[in-house]
């Protein structure tokens, strides 16, 4: 039975880490307007406490994951049992009090209303956490030497995860780039500043901050001035892991800046 107890640890560690990352990404991206008011546990607290509540939950998950991974101390094992048992209670309360709200287990990805599958998953995770209490090794040993029981547990959790349906649906009916919500302006500017086009021009710019920026279709444009009073315009593509960056220098011809441009509607 030792292999049964140990096989639960990799799944618990991975699920807790994924939950942490998803919640932090949701908070940093901002999501859609009012998105946090539809996610547990943020939905159960006042508006000003929603972001802290989601971050506290993410921090607890990270502490539990690290504790399970690097030690075999029972305090982390029992705390994980308590965490998933409490999560089950919270989901039941959400289903009763706010049937329109998502569980928020994996941030904005878990925005679908809480159903039997979401509750069933936390019940299964509570049971897995309970079995892991008997595991004689720290989590990293079980992660390095996974068993077929781990794969079976993963299959069960995937079957109980409504997020999989949502991700498949998004992949099948994904909106074109120009209609999707792109990264924030600050994130796009950070991408620009890591590009070769920026490094080639930055010493000639009068300011590292753009005096204007705008979006057209799948591109975000940033306008700067150089020491010759010409306008240096960068365009950053809004999709992909390594987005394309284009640059053009527009002669001033007596004008101080690009004060007018024609927006292109999607």
C-alpha positions as CSV (number, residue, x, y, z in Angstrom):
1,X,0.0,0.0,0.0
2,X,3.0,2.3,0.3
3,X,2.9,3.0,-3.4
4,X,-0.7,4.0,-3.2
5,X,0.0,6.6,-0.5
6,X,3.1,8.0,-2.3
7,X,1.3,8.2,-5.7
8,X,-1.0,11.0,-4.4
9,X,1.9,13.4,-3.6
10,X,2.9,14.4,-7.2
11,X,-0.8,15.2,-8.1
12,X,-1.3,17.3,-5.0
13,X,1.9,19.3,-5.6
14,X,1.2,19.9,-9.2
15,X,-2.5,20.9,-8.6
16,X,-1.5,23.3,-5.8
17,X,1.3,24.9,-7.9
18,X,-1.0,25.3,-10.9
19,X,-3.7,26.9,-8.7
20,X,-1.1,29.4,-7.3
21,X,0.1,30.4,-10.8
22,X,-3.4,30.7,-12.2
23,X,-4.6,33.0,-9.4
24,X,-1.5,35.2,-9.6
25,X,-1.9,35.5,-13.4
26,X,-5.5,36.4,-13.0
27,X,-4.8,39.2,-10.5
28,X,-1.9,40.6,-12.5
29,X,-3.8,40.6,-15.8
30,X,-6.8,42.2,-14.3
31,X,-9.1,40.0,-16.3
32,X,-12.4,41.3,-17.7
33,X,-14.2,44.1,-15.8
34,X,-15.8,42.6,-12.7
35,X,-14.2,39.2,-13.3
36,X,-13.1,38.8,-9.6
37,X,-16.7,39.4,-8.5
38,X,-17.6,36.1,-10.1
39,X,-14.8,33.9,-8.7
40,X,-14.5,32.1,-5.4
41,X,-13.2,32.8,-2.8
42,X,-13.2,36.5,-3.9
43,X,-16.9,36.5,-4.4
44,X,-17.5,35.8,-0.7
45,X,-15.7,38.9,0.5
46,X,-16.2,42.7,0.0
47,X,-14.9,44.3,-3.2
48,X,-11.8,45.8,-1.7
49,X,-10.7,42.5,-0.2
50,X,-11.2,40.4,-3.4
51,X,-7.6,40.7,-4.7
52,X,-6.0,40.1,-1.2
53,X,-8.3,37.1,-0.7
54,X,-7.2,35.5,-4.0
55,X,-3.6,36.2,-3.3
56,X,-3.8,34.8,0.3
57,X,-5.4,31.6,-1.2
58,X,-2.6,31.4,-3.8
59,X,0.1,31.9,-1.0
60,X,-1.5,29.1,1.1
61,X,-1.4,26.8,-1.9
62,X,2.2,27.6,-2.6
63,X,3.3,27.0,1.0
64,X,1.4,23.7,1.1
65,X,3.0,22.6,-2.3
66,X,6.5,23.4,-1.1
67,X,5.9,21.7,2.2
68,X,4.6,18.5,0.5
69,X,7.5,18.6,-1.9
70,X,10.5,19.0,0.3
71,X,9.5,17.5,3.6
72,X,7.5,14.6,5.0
73,X,6.3,16.5,8.0
74,X,2.7,15.6,9.0
75,X,1.8,19.3,9.6
76,X,1.9,20.0,5.8
77,X,0.0,16.7,5.0
78,X,-2.8,17.5,7.5
79,X,-2.9,21.1,6.5
80,X,-3.5,20.0,2.9
81,X,-6.3,17.8,4.0
82,X,-7.9,20.7,5.8
83,X,-7.3,23.0,2.8
84,X,-9.2,20.7,0.4
85,X,-11.9,19.9,2.9
86,X,-12.4,23.7,3.4
87,X,-12.5,24.1,-0.4
88,X,-15.3,21.6,-0.6
89,X,-17.3,23.5,2.0
90,X,-16.6,26.8,0.1
91,X,-17.8,25.3,-3.2
92,X,-21.0,24.0,-1.6
93,X,-21.6,27.5,-0.1
94,X,-20.9,29.1,-3.5
95,X,-23.4,26.7,-5.2
96,X,-26.0,27.6,-2.7
97,X,-25.5,31.4,-2.3
98,X,-24.0,32.4,-5.7
99,X,-24.9,29.7,-8.3
100,X,-23.6,32.1,-11.1
101,X,-20.1,32.2,-9.6
102,X,-17.1,30.1,-10.6
103,X,-14.9,28.2,-8.2
104,X,-11.8,30.3,-9.1
105,X,-9.7,27.2,-8.5
106,X,-7.5,28.0,-11.4
107,X,-8.2,31.7,-11.6
108,X,-10.2,33.1,-14.5
109,X,-10.1,29.7,-16.3
110,X,-12.5,28.4,-13.6
111,X,-15.2,30.9,-14.2
112,X,-18.0,28.4,-15.1
113,X,-20.6,28.1,-12.4
114,X,-19.8,25.5,-9.7
115,X,-21.2,22.1,-10.5
116,X,-21.1,18.5,-9.3
117,X,-17.7,17.9,-11.1
118,X,-16.0,20.8,-9.3
119,X,-17.3,19.7,-6.0
120,X,-16.4,16.1,-6.8
121,X,-12.9,17.1,-7.6
122,X,-12.3,18.7,-4.3
123,X,-13.8,15.7,-2.5
124,X,-11.3,13.4,-4.4
125,X,-8.4,15.8,-3.6
126,X,-9.4,15.7,0.1
127,X,-9.3,11.9,-0.1
128,X,-5.9,12.0,-1.9
129,X,-4.5,14.4,0.7
130,X,-5.7,12.1,3.5
131,X,-4.0,9.1,1.9
132,X,-0.8,11.1,1.5
133,X,-0.5,11.5,5.3
134,X,0.6,7.8,5.4
135,X,3.3,8.3,2.7
136,X,6.7,7.6,4.3
137,X,8.7,9.8,1.8
138,X,8.8,13.5,1.0
139,X,7.0,14.6,-2.2
140,X,10.1,15.0,-4.3
141,X,10.8,11.3,-4.1
142,X,7.4,10.5,-5.4
143,X,7.7,13.1,-8.1
144,X,11.0,11.6,-9.3
145,X,9.6,8.1,-9.3
146,X,5.9,8.4,-10.4
147,X,3.8,5.2,-10.7
148,X,0.9,4.1,-12.9
149,X,-1.3,5.0,-9.9
150,X,-0.4,8.6,-10.4
151,X,-1.5,8.5,-14.0
152,X,-4.8,6.9,-13.0
153,X,-5.3,9.6,-10.4
154,X,-4.5,12.3,-13.0
155,X,-7.1,10.8,-15.4
156,X,-9.7,10.9,-12.7
157,X,-9.0,14.6,-11.9
158,X,-9.1,15.5,-15.6
159,X,-12.5,13.8,-15.9
160,X,-13.7,15.9,-13.0
161,X,-12.3,19.2,-14.3
162,X,-14.9,21.4,-16.1
163,X,-12.0,23.7,-17.1
164,X,-10.9,21.1,-19.7
165,X,-14.3,21.6,-21.5
166,X,-13.8,25.3,-21.5
167,X,-10.3,25.2,-22.9
168,X,-11.3,22.8,-25.7
169,X,-14.2,25.1,-26.5
170,X,-11.9,28.1,-26.6
171,X,-9.5,26.3,-28.9
172,X,-12.3,25.3,-31.3
173,X,-14.0,28.7,-31.5
174,X,-11.1,31.1,-30.8
175,X,-11.8,34.7,-31.8
176,X,-9.5,36.3,-34.4
177,X,-6.5,38.2,-33.0
178,X,-8.1,41.6,-33.7
179,X,-11.1,40.8,-31.6
180,X,-9.3,39.3,-28.6
181,X,-8.3,41.2,-25.5
182,X,-4.5,41.7,-25.9
183,X,-1.9,42.1,-23.1
184,X,-1.9,45.4,-21.2
185,X,0.0,48.4,-22.5
186,X,2.7,48.1,-19.8
187,X,3.3,44.4,-20.7
188,X,3.5,45.2,-24.4
189,X,5.9,48.1,-23.6
190,X,8.1,45.6,-21.7
191,X,8.1,43.3,-24.7
192,X,9.2,46.2,-26.9
193,X,12.1,47.1,-24.6
194,X,13.4,43.6,-24.7
195,X,13.6,43.6,-28.6
196,X,16.6,44.3,-30.8
197,X,14.7,47.1,-32.6
198,X,14.4,49.0,-29.3
199,X,18.1,48.5,-28.4
200,X,19.1,49.9,-31.8
201,X,17.2,53.1,-31.3
202,X,17.0,53.8,-27.5
203,X,20.1,55.9,-27.3
204,X,18.8,58.3,-29.9
205,X,15.4,58.9,-28.2
206,X,14.8,62.0,-26.1
207,X,12.7,60.0,-23.6
208,X,12.3,56.3,-22.7
209,X,8.6,56.8,-22.3
210,X,6.3,57.1,-25.4
211,X,4.4,60.3,-25.9
212,X,1.6,58.4,-27.5
213,X,0.3,54.8,-28.0
214,X,-2.6,53.2,-29.7
215,X,-3.9,49.9,-30.9
216,X,-4.9,49.0,-34.4
217,X,-6.0,45.4,-35.2
218,X,-3.4,43.0,-33.8
219,X,-0.7,45.7,-33.3
220,X,0.1,48.2,-30.6
221,X,2.0,51.3,-31.6
222,X,4.3,53.4,-29.5
223,X,5.5,56.8,-30.6
224,X,8.7,58.5,-29.4
225,X,10.8,61.4,-30.5
226,X,14.5,61.3,-31.3
227,X,17.1,64.1,-31.0
228,X,16.5,65.2,-34.6
229,X,12.8,65.8,-33.7
230,X,11.7,62.9,-35.9
231,X,9.0,60.5,-34.7
232,X,10.2,57.0,-34.0
233,X,7.2,54.6,-34.1
234,X,7.4,51.0,-32.9
235,X,4.7,48.4,-33.6
236,X,4.4,45.3,-31.4
237,X,2.3,42.4,-32.5
238,X,-0.1,41.4,-29.8
239,X,0.0,37.6,-30.2
240,X,2.6,34.9,-29.8
241,X,5.3,34.1,-27.3
242,X,7.9,36.1,-29.3
243,X,5.9,38.8,-30.9
244,X,7.2,40.7,-33.9
245,X,8.4,44.2,-33.4
246,X,8.6,46.7,-36.3
247,X,10.0,50.2,-36.3
248,X,9.8,53.3,-38.6
249,X,11.3,56.8,-38.4
250,X,8.9,59.5,-39.7
251,X,10.4,62.8,-40.6
252,X,9.0,65.8,-38.8
253,X,8.9,68.1,-41.8
254,X,8.4,71.0,-39.5
255,X,5.9,69.4,-37.2
256,X,6.8,68.5,-33.6
257,X,5.2,65.1,-33.4
258,X,2.7,62.6,-34.9
259,X,-0.3,64.6,-33.7
260,X,-2.7,62.9,-36.0
261,X,-3.2,59.3,-37.2
262,X,-6.2,57.4,-38.7
263,X,-7.3,54.6,-36.5
264,X,-8.3,51.4,-38.2
265,X,-11.4,49.7,-36.8
266,X,-11.5,45.9,-36.5
